[in-house]
Amino acid sequence: MLADLPESSTEADASVVRVLSYNIRSLRDDEAALARIIRACVPDVVCVQEAPRFFRWRKAAARLAHASELVYATGGGTASGPMILTSLRAHVEHAEDVLLPRTPWLHQRGLATAVLRFGRARLGVVSCHLSIDADERHDQGKLLLDRLAALDVPHAVVAGDLNDRPDGRTFGLLAGHLQDGWAVRPWGREHTTRLGDPLQRIDAVFATKGVEVLGCGVPMGLPGVTEADLRAATDHLPVLAALRVPAA
């Protein structure tokens, strides 16, 4: 199944970029299985949610990046959970972490943002993990769109754990401004909750209108990865998208 998704490539007029979104539950589960899954997806960009953010979080982030054959770009503790890792193919032009307004008694939320270059293609990236509270989540969705516009790049991607389903208000807000990768070109599995849990699609990859979605969904048939690995790595399933990004 993974062979059905286009590989990374750079052409004169565009680059194919593989973007992975993954909630890793603060590395509280099987790190070896998690790293195997990430490597098997062969991503150019990984938008992480629930990255380690407390004691020695930078060391934990570096350990995951090394095990996954990637490099740290931004986020983690400084973004209150969201993080961005990249392959060596990406050149980081700019990176910034943003803390969102906090509602009392709820978790601090933030965004990890970056502008990456792949050949002549430039791609804005936002990794997010939105609130479990519906009103705060909707406010965060609006702030996310504002931050995306502030990156000031023609092509961008938003990936993360929305804590909302496609029929929800915040999911609908983002889908009204951006392309929902699964809705445009479904590939693999749809639901992103862990195998055996109630079926929901609460993790997603969105892209701006000028980006061509070549496929998006939960990868199946990953080489060297078992169903047991997917259950052991974390309580979410990964979402992988292949995107054709026009050259600047």
C-alpha positions in Angstrom: 0.0 0.0 0.0 2.8 2.4 0.8 4.1 2.0 -2.7 0.9 3.6 -4.0 2.0 6.9 -2.5 4.4 9.0 -4.6 8.0 9.3 -3.3 9.7 12.5 -2.5 11.1 14.2 -5.7 12.2 17.5 -7.0 11.4 18.7 -10.5 12.0 22.0 -12.3 8.5 23.3 -11.5 7.6 21.5 -8.2 8.7 19.2 -5.4 6.8 16.2 -4.0 7.0 16.5 -0.2 5.8 13.7 2.2 4.3 15.2 5.4 3.6 13.0 8.4 1.4 14.0 11.3 1.8 11.9 14.5 0.7 12.3 18.1 3.4 10.5 20.1 1.9 10.8 23.6 5.1 12.3 25.1 7.1 9.2 24.3 5.4 7.3 27.1 5.0 4.1 25.0 7.3 2.0 22.8 9.9 4.3 21.4 11.5 1.7 19.2 8.2 0.9 17.5 7.5 4.6 17.1 10.8 5.2 15.4 10.3 2.2 13.1 6.9 3.5 12.0 8.3 7.0 11.3 11.3 5.7 9.3 9.0 3.4 7.3 6.9 6.3 6.2 10.0 8.0 4.7 8.8 11.5 5.6 10.3 14.8 4.6 8.5 16.6 7.4 7.0 15.2 10.6 4.5 17.3 12.5 4.6 15.9 16.0 2.0 16.4 18.7 2.5 15.7 22.4 6.3 15.9 22.1 8.1 15.8 25.4 7.9 19.3 27.0 9.1 19.1 30.6 12.3 17.8 32.2 15.1 17.3 29.7 12.6 17.5 26.8 15.3 18.6 24.3 17.3 15.4 25.0 14.2 13.3 24.4 13.4 15.2 21.1 17.0 14.7 19.9 16.8 11.0 20.7 13.6 10.6 18.7 15.0 12.6 15.8 18.1 10.4 15.7 16.2 7.2 16.0 13.9 8.3 13.2 16.8 9.4 10.9 15.6 13.0 11.0 16.7 16.3 12.4 14.9 18.7 14.9 13.6 21.9 13.4 11.5 23.6 16.1 8.9 23.1 18.8 8.5 20.7 21.7 8.6 22.3 25.1 8.8 25.8 23.6 5.5 25.2 21.8 3.9 23.2 24.6 3.9 20.0 22.6 3.8 20.5 18.9 7.1 19.9 17.2 8.6 19.7 13.6 11.2 17.3 12.5 12.6 17.2 9.0 14.8 15.1 6.7 18.1 16.5 5.5 16.3 17.3 2.2 14.6 20.3 3.9 16.3 23.6 4.3 14.9 25.5 7.3 14.5 29.2 6.3 12.6 30.2 9.4 11.2 28.6 12.5 9.1 30.0 15.3 7.1 28.6 18.3 3.9 30.3 19.4 2.0 29.9 22.6 -1.8 30.4 22.3 -4.0 32.2 24.9 -4.7 29.8 27.7 -8.1 29.2 29.4 -7.9 28.7 33.1 -7.8 25.0 34.2 -7.1 23.8 30.6 -3.7 22.8 29.2 -1.4 25.4 27.6 -1.5 24.9 23.8 0.9 26.2 21.1 2.0 26.0 17.5 5.3 24.9 16.0 5.8 26.8 12.7 8.5 26.8 10.0 9.2 27.8 6.5 11.0 25.1 4.6 12.6 24.9 1.2 12.8 21.9 -1.0 14.7 22.8 -4.1 12.9 25.8 -5.5 9.7 25.0 -3.6 8.9 26.8 -0.4 6.5 25.4 2.1 5.1 26.9 5.3 4.4 24.3 8.0 2.3 24.5 11.1 2.1 21.6 13.7 -0.9 21.9 16.0 -2.7 20.1 18.9 -6.0 21.9 19.6 -8.0 22.0 22.8 -10.5 19.5 24.1 -12.8 22.4 24.9 -15.0 23.2 22.0 -15.0 27.0 22.4 -11.3 27.3 23.1 -10.6 24.9 20.2 -12.6 27.1 17.8 -10.7 30.2 18.9 -7.5 28.4 18.4 -8.5 27.4 14.9 -9.0 31.0 14.0 -5.6 32.0 15.5 -4.0 29.1 13.6 -5.3 30.5 10.3 -4.0 33.9 11.3 -0.6 32.5 12.1 -0.6 30.6 8.8 -1.2 33.8 6.9 1.6 35.5 8.8 4.1 33.0 7.4 3.6 34.9 4.2 4.3 32.0 1.8 2.1 31.0 -1.1 2.0 27.3 -0.2 1.6 25.8 3.3 0.5 22.8 5.2 -1.2 22.4 8.6 -1.0 19.0 10.3 -2.0 17.9 13.7 -4.4 16.5 16.3 -7.5 18.6 16.1 -9.5 16.9 18.9 -12.4 17.4 16.5 -14.1 15.3 13.9 -14.9 16.3 10.3 -18.4 17.3 11.2 -17.1 19.5 14.0 -17.1 23.3 14.0 -13.3 23.7 14.2 -12.5 21.0 11.7 -15.1 22.6 9.4 -13.4 26.0 9.9 -10.1 24.7 8.7 -11.6 22.7 5.9 -13.4 25.8 4.7 -10.1 27.7 4.2 -7.8 24.8 3.4 -7.8 21.4 1.5 -8.5 18.5 3.8 -6.1 15.9 2.5 -8.2 12.9 3.1 -11.3 14.4 1.6 -9.4 15.5 -1.5 -7.4 12.3 -2.2 -8.1 9.5 0.3 -5.4 6.9 0.6 -4.9 4.1 3.2 -7.0 4.1 6.3 -9.3 6.9 7.4 -9.6 6.7 11.1 -6.7 7.9 13.3 -7.6 6.6 16.7 -5.6 3.6 17.9 -6.6 0.2 16.6 -9.4 -1.2 18.9 -10.5 2.3 20.1 -13.7 3.9 18.8 -13.2 4.9 15.2 -12.6 8.6 14.7 -10.7 10.9 12.4 -9.4 13.5 14.6 -5.9 13.9 13.1 -5.5 15.5 9.7 -3.2 17.1 7.1 -4.5 20.3 5.4 -2.9 22.2 2.5 -3.4 25.6 0.9 -5.2 25.7 -2.4 -2.2 25.8 -4.7 -0.7 22.5 -3.3 -1.7 19.3 -5.1 -2.7 16.5 -2.7 -1.5 13.2 -4.2 -2.7 11.1 -1.4 -3.4 11.3 2.3 -4.4 8.9 5.1 -3.2 6.4 7.6 -0.4 4.3 5.9 -1.0 0.6 5.5 1.6 -2.2 4.8 4.6 -0.2 6.2 7.7 -2.3 5.6 9.0 -3.8 8.9 6.0 -2.5 10.8 3.4 -4.8 12.4 -0.1 -4.1 13.7 1.4 -4.7 17.2 3.8 -1.8 16.5 1.0 0.5 15.7 -0.7 -0.3 18.9 2.4 -0.1 21.0 3.9 3.1 19.7 1.3 5.6 20.9 -2.5 6.0 21.2 -2.9 7.6 17.7 -2.2 6.4 14.2 0.0 8.4 11.9 -1.4 10.4 9.0 0.9 10.6 5.9 0.3 12.9 2.9 2.2 13.3 -0.4 1.9 16.9 -1.6 3.1 18.4 -4.9 4.4 21.9 -4.0 4.9 24.3 -6.9 8.3 26.0 -7.2 8.5 29.6 -6.1 
